[in-house]
Amino acid sequence: MAKSRLSTKKRKKRRWLTISLAVVFMVLLGGGGFIFAVWNNAKQTVNDEIHQQVDTIDTSIAKQKIEDKEPLNILLLGVDERSTDGGRSDALMVLSLNPDGDSMQIVSIPRDTRTEIVGRGTEDKINHAYAFGGVDMSINTVENLLDIELDYYVRMNMEGLSGMVDAVGGITVNNELDWYDEGFYKKDYHYAKGELELNGAQTMGFVRMRHLDPDGDFGRTKRQRQVIQAVIDRGASIKSINKIDDMIEVLGDNVVTNMDFKDMQDLVLNYRDTRKSVVSYMMQGTGTKIDGVYYLVVSAEEIEKVHNMIKKVKS
């Protein structure tokens, strides 16, 4: 595992959102040209600190797909690692890129989804796969659930969203609700209706709020999409050139992937236009308790629907 420069700092308890990984990865796509302006620093950070292979994915196949400009599936894992255990993947998403159609699709898999944990032989919450067997078990479990092939993975400690927002100099969002956040990130901060300028900590409060939103998770997901687009826009701006070193440092501190620097370079060159059309979807299910434990039970029809959505992007 790549050694983090933050590993000696005390980790704080927090609740993480489900889109931080997508933000950072799409900033690579949207602002990748600027990253190469500081080529040597980026290459050293990626190859020395970020790059980490796994046994479950043959990257030689993925590299050939990139060369042939074929669609790709990338597993995004947002991990909340704590000193008391090996951590759980609090965010699981499949990011599908189609260069022919210049389109991108993000499918979120709720962390409480009940499914077979491949390699363990039991049914459990899908986010437990990471705790039981790390990235490899997570990859096998997601591939088995959706009957798909994953080409790459990106694993991120979720502190990276706050750091990335600060690295690009903050973001601008349009807030449709009025509330006060008394949570961990920004106590007593007033999220007024209208246009807001947010720093990293305020962004975390903006995307994690759910209970004060009459639309619950659906409202939170909408705010998350706003943040994704805001970070992409700010990260891809010419004004962000002088912030690239900070962006690279955030990536080095928080991200691990089986992509090497050459893979990222080729993705930027051949897949950057996929961000022009972004579709997001959250897998649906029914909440229930089994033996006193809450799970999200997803029907076979819903699983087939998501499988076909991903397959369609890759066709």
Secondary structure, 3 states (H helix, E strand, C coil): CCCCCCCCCCCCCCCCCCCHHHHHHHHHHHCHHHHHHHHHHHHHHHHHHHECCCCCCCHHHHHHHHHCCCCEEEEEEEEECCCCCCCEEEEEEEEEEECCCCEEEEEECCCCEEEEECCCCEEEECCHHHHHHHHHHHHHHHHHHHCCCCCEEEEEECCHHHHHHHHCCCEEEEECCCEEECCCCCCCEEECCEEEEECHHHHHHHHHCCCCCCCHHHHHHHHHHHHHHHHHHHHCCHHHHHHHHHHHHHHHHHEEECCCHHHHHHHHHHHHHHHHCEEEEECCCEEEEECCEEEEECCHHHHHHHHHHHHHHHC
